[in-house]
Amino acid sequence: MPERDYASTPVADALGLRAIIDGLASDLQDVRAGTITPADAMARAALAKQIFNGCRLYLNAMSIVAKARPDGPSQIGGPDV
């Protein structure tokens, strides 16, 4: 099992990524049950993808900031940003 990335945890919590993942899993079950259309599920998945892309860009930018500063930020999204 890979080591947990504690630096990105505040970002995931702040953006509610767990709820997005749970929602996508629920959408898959709803498509299989026929309660939502595949088009609805695809639209929701496309929105989730954009949120995940934004998180990826944010974390990459924070990594660059941490490398550029001699002392680095104390935490991603913390007061040093």
HELIX and SHEET records of a PDB file:
HELIX    1   1 THR A    9  LEU A   15  1                                   7    
HELIX    2   2 LEU A   17  ALA A   33  1                                  17    
HELIX    3   3 PRO A   38  ALA A   68  1                                  31    
END                                                                             
